[in-house]
Amino acid sequence: MSSDQVHKHFLEVLAQQPYAADQSIIQSIDLWSNNFQIDQFSQYSPIIITGEKGSGKSSLVSHWIEYHKEYNQKSNDLILYYNAGLSSTPSYNEALYNFLNILRQEFDQPQRTSIFDDKLRMQFIKFLTSSSTLKSTGPTRKFIIFILDGIDQFKENSGKEDSAEWLPITLPENMKLICTATSGSEAEKVLGARCKVFALDKLTKKQRNKVLKQYIQKYPDMKNSENLLQVAEFIKDNDCCGNPLYLKMLIVWSLSCFPGVQKFVIPNVKEIPDLENLFLYSIRLFSTSCNHAVKKVLSCLSLCKNSMTKEEIAISAGISLKVAGKILQIYDSFLIKHDDLYCFSNSFFHLEAIVENPQSLIKEISLTLSEHQTMKRMTEYLHFLSCSHNYKQLKDKLRDIYVFAYLYTNHYKFELCKYWQELEKNNFDPVEEYNKCIEDFFFNNPGLKTEEVVQILLIFFSFFEEYGDFEQPKITAFRNYPLVCKESLEEVGLMEEIDKNKEIFIEEPITPLMESERFLIEETKNKILREKIAQAEVGKNRKKASSLFHYKRWLWIQFPWVALSPNISPSKALAMYKSTSDQMSYVKEKEIYEQFNKILNPEGFVKTQVKIRPQTSKPVMRRSNTTAQLAKRVGLQPTKLISIVNEPDTGNTSSMSTNFLNLTGIEDRPETYCINFSLRDTGINNVLLKLDSQLVKFSQQEINKKHKEVLKMQQQYNKLIESRRLKEREIESIVVQISQLQAKHREKEEVIQKFNTLQFQTNKNLEKLIIFQSEGDYLVKIHNSCIKNPPHKKEWKNDIISAIETCENFIKSEKNHIDKYNKDTFEYNSKSSTIKPLMTEKKLFESTTLEKLSEKYSMNAYINKNIVKGFNRRKLLLLLPEKKDNSGMLQSKIKRRKYTDAKIQVAKLYLEQKITYFEGLFEKLMKLSSDKETVDINSIISKFQNQLDLLDQKAGIEKSLNELKIEKAHLEEKLSYLASKKPPPVEEEEPRDFNEVLDRLDTTQIKLTDLEGKVTEQELKIIKIKEGFLHMWKKLKIEENCVFDKIRIMEVFGKFGDRLTGLLKSNTVKQKIEEKEQSHRQKEKIWNAVADKMIFIKKKSSGSSAHSAKTIQN
């Protein structure tokens, strides 16, 4: 069972199970999937669903998929689902590889999907950016929805949780991403701040009862259970049943009846407070009636890669099929069954507490799979071989060409490369193993054509080219001895491929001394420094670019075989299989794999079919003689005139009787004579006498005449019969002659055909002989080039041995240098430990001195300001004139004060009138509501205006953020590209003043904190404005829904105003408003009269006021 089938069946099973969660989450997710905004959240960013283990995240996703398919049938969306909990070794690479293969098939992309993890992720991000330009081969797709179920379970090779930082946050319009993660995981922390989060809470009491009812409706036998009331009370009283998986386990085990198994007894809550304790309690309870084999069965299912059959579980656990069937029946509702294969439906059941002695159990499972080997179960068998560290048997299985053909497909290609990477660490070479495998296959199948041989070799070329990403980081560069006679290789057609990979051969011979000269100490130090710098820039987990070591070795070993077909140039054929030079579509790749499988399959060879020629039988005439009855009937018929007509022979093979009747004109029907007499005249006794008298009347002459006519007709009839017989004999003889002539003609045609086929075969043989001659010359050239360039030489081995010795000497010298370096670093660290506290004290002293100096400078500046102020005051006192009689000035001051007091009183009255006016309005509005909250319209309008400004600012900030994110993505691509290259040597820079840099950083941090505080204040204000506005909207009882958007806010204000005007138009409110307007007009008239009088008084006292103003200024 492949992973795609497991995931499809898993979704189908979950959709059929009872579900009682909140439907609003499903509806909101569906709105988001159709590009609708949810709670001011961008519809182009992904969604993450969080919750504890067993909280129903996967079931929510499955029910949403069913809901989406029902209500969005016309959209025809492509939903790609992957659950990490259904695999024992989940990884991002496996999920992305499956997604990209499906998308490649859907959109017929020419680019081949990579196997390496970094390239996979970059290829996935590139596909997301270029998705708008792609066109599907089948029906048009509205949206492509990716679902990663359980991203917190994706792990690295070390076993840690793989980070989710690389996942894209902004997606194109036709792409959607849904993730699920357990609460508290690192994935939730990373994506929770940048994505829309749907947190699943525990089930309420109503929801728990609903789930119980659904189970009883689905399984009616549960009604008759004794534990039904106990289960219902336990569900109501305990909050631990709010977990859906916990509730399901409790209902299934306590209410269902398993034959031959002990009944489930519900213990105290302290014994089963959570999922893990309940699961372990069930194992302890059911193991007594199942021969204590529950742990073994469950551990087999938790250790398998995808799934296992019942027989495999029983044999590996050492139990009978009945016991295995019992255990699987108990845990059936928590398993996925498909074609007699079982696996867990939740990652929670892969507990380490279940498995005891995993290595011994892995060995037993691998033994059972080796006894029952099939190609469908090969992936599971290889998984257990790698887990048991049985590398020799793993190598033997992978070395088989049929296993290679099964694994080197889009589904299992990644696993094949991983297995060979593991084998290569244990000193197994894939090039040597597959070379032996191909030699054995060619030896056992001598009837293969040269084109088929080349095609098999090219498949392995493509494998080693892709396997270059999985090469070891410390692998050596491929070098071979110098080439001889390049012209022969150019004639064969391999020189183009060798020129592309120049590291395959050495142009000049190199002696061992020259090799030792290369390993100089200074050069190696520079190399080590460069490698350290590159690793620091690229990262610890970043891998070097592939050197294609295995590809070059395979090319060098197999080049005479690749060059066997003279019609195909090897360089072009190799370029067809390279993803870097020529991009291959999904259809072409599938055709190549099918051809490869046809070559390997013995049924694929063409068989000559022997065709048996049908024998020709001689034609036989149908003879239908006249019967005696017909002859009698003809003789007894009345006499008629016969007109004999000589007609030509038509060659018909009809019967003689019908021809005779046609010639004579006699119709095939009976005739009778009529004798007229009546029985009334004569009695019954005189009837015979009457008949006799009438018959006697016929004269004897007429009778004789008729007799003569009958004789003549008989004679004519006899003559016609004889002529008919003669003609039939002649026709039979002619037919026999014709059949003989036809047989001779056919024999002649067969001879001609044989001659033509022989002639055609001879021409073909001549052409083949000419081709064989050319191929013979071609093979002679290949043989000469192979003799001149053998794959192994004694001199080459000696050179390698001497080079190894020099390397060992160099390693010894480098070890001495490393020891010295370690000593120097230890001394430096000891000295630096004494210097560090001094540096910290120095920094503290500098900071304290700066603070003190700043305080002193501020105090001095404050003192100087006060001194200057006192000096100026003294100046003014000295420059003042002598005191004079100021009685006029006092009177003017009194008048001005009275004027100002009157003005202030009038303004106060005006303000009080306005306040009373607005308070009356609000009292009338508040009478409509039952709450005692006070709302100010001016403040609401001002807040809405501020909100509009804030929304504009927010849109601008979001645009700038999106632009920055796009720039970040481009920079990350550049970084990944630059990481594969070696960086230039680092030049020493001049020392900088780090205090300045720190000061700049402090200022930027202060600004950022201020901006964050302002943003939070603005958001709080917006929320308060929203609440007040919605409250007023409800109290005014407006029928339409309030949509608080930036685009429709003016329409909302218009509706709000219309409602207010409608209320104000009522009679009681209108009268009071008119009365207050009249009073307001009267007060305005009074105010205008007072103002005119004050202006008149001001003109009179203009002279005195000017003098008083000067005194006031002084």
Sequence and secondary structure as in RCSB ss.txt:
>XXXX:A:sequence
MSSDQVHKHFLEVLAQQPYAADQSIIQSIDLWSNNFQIDQFSQYSPIIITGEKGSGKSSLVSHWIEYHKEYNQKS
NDLILYYNAGLSSTPSYNEALYNFLNILRQEFDQPQRTSIFDDKLRMQFIKFLTSSSTLKSTGPTRKFIIFILDG
IDQFKENSGKEDSAEWLPITLPENMKLICTATSGSEAEKVLGARCKVFALDKLTKKQRNKVLKQYIQKYPDMKNS
ENLLQVAEFIKDNDCCGNPLYLKMLIVWSLSCFPGVQKFVIPNVKEIPDLENLFLYSIRLFSTSCNHAVKKVLSC
LSLCKNSMTKEEIAISAGISLKVAGKILQIYDSFLIKHDDLYCFSNSFFHLEAIVENPQSLIKEISLTLSEHQTM
KRMTEYLHFLSCSHNYKQLKDKLRDIYVFAYLYTNHYKFELCKYWQELEKNNFDPVEEYNKCIEDFFFNNPGLKT
EEVVQILLIFFSFFEEYGDFEQPKITAFRNYPLVCKESLEEVGLMEEIDKNKEIFIEEPITPLMESERFLIEETK
NKILREKIAQAEVGKNRKKASSLFHYKRWLWIQFPWVALSPNISPSKALAMYKSTSDQMSYVKEKEIYEQFNKIL
NPEGFVKTQVKIRPQTSKPVMRRSNTTAQLAKRVGLQPTKLISIVNEPDTGNTSSMSTNFLNLTGIEDRPETYCI
NFSLRDTGINNVLLKLDSQLVKFSQQEINKKHKEVLKMQQQYNKLIESRRLKEREIESIVVQISQLQAKHREKEE
VIQKFNTLQFQTNKNLEKLIIFQSEGDYLVKIHNSCIKNPPHKKEWKNDIISAIETCENFIKSEKNHIDKYNKDT
FEYNSKSSTIKPLMTEKKLFESTTLEKLSEKYSMNAYINKNIVKGFNRRKLLLLLPEKKDNSGMLQSKIKRRKYT
DAKIQVAKLYLEQKITYFEGLFEKLMKLSSDKETVDINSIISKFQNQLDLLDQKAGIEKSLNELKIEKAHLEEKL
SYLASKKPPPVEEEEPRDFNEVLDRLDTTQIKLTDLEGKVTEQELKIIKIKEGFLHMWKKLKIEENCVFDKIRIM
EVFGKFGDRLTGLLKSNTVKQKIEEKEQSHRQKEKIWNAVADKMIFIKKKSSGSSAHSAKTIQN
>XXXX:A:secstr
  HHHHHHHHHHHHHHS   S HHHHHHHHHHHTT  BTTB TTS EEEEESTTSSHHHHHHHHHHHHHHH TTT
  EEEEEEGGGSSS  HHHHHHHHHHHHHHHHT SS    SHHHHHHHHHHHHHTGGG   SSS  S EEEEEE 
GGG B TTSSB   TTS SS  TTEEEEEEEETTSHHHHHHHTTSEEEE     HHHHHHHHHHHHHH GGGGG 
TTHHHHHHHHHH GGGGSHHHHHHHHHHHHS  TTS       TTTSSSHHHHHHHHHHHHTTTTTT HHHHHHH
HHHSSS EEHHHHHHHHT  HHHHHHHHHHTGGGEEESSSEEEESSGGG  TTT SSHHHHHHHHHHHHHHT  S
TTHHHHHHHHHHTT HHHHHHHHHSHHHHHHHSSTTTHHHHHHHHHHHHHTT  HHHHHHHHHHHHHHH TT  H
HHHHHHHHHHHHHHHHHGGGS TT         S HHHHHHHT HHHHHHSGGGS SS   HHHHHHH  HHHHH
HHHHHHHHHHHHH TT       HHHHHHHHHHHHHHTT TTS HHHHHHHT TTTS   HHHHHHHHHHHHHHH
SGGGS                      HHHHHHHHHS                  HHHHHHHHHT  SS      
   TTTS STTHHHHHHHHHHTS HHHHHHHHHHHHHHHHHHHHHHHHHHHHHHHHHHHHHHHHHHHHHHHHHHH
HHHHHHHHHHHHHHHHHHHHHHHHHHHHHHHHHHHHHHS S  HHHHHHHHHHHHHHHHHHHHHHHHHHHHHHHH
HHHHHHHHHHHHHHHHHHHHHHHHHHHHHHHHHHHHHHHHHHHHHHHHHHHHHH       HHHHHHHHHHHHHH
HHHHHHHHHHHHHHHHHHHHHHHHHHHTSSS     HHHHHHHHHHHHHHHHHHHHHHHHHHHHHHHHHHHHHHH
HHHHHS            HHHHHHHHHHHHHHHHHHHHHHHHHHHHHHHHHHHHHHHHHHTT SS     SSSHH
HHHHHHHHHHHHHHTSHHHHHHHHHHHHHHHHHHHHHHHHHHHHHHHHHHTHHHHHHHHHHHH 
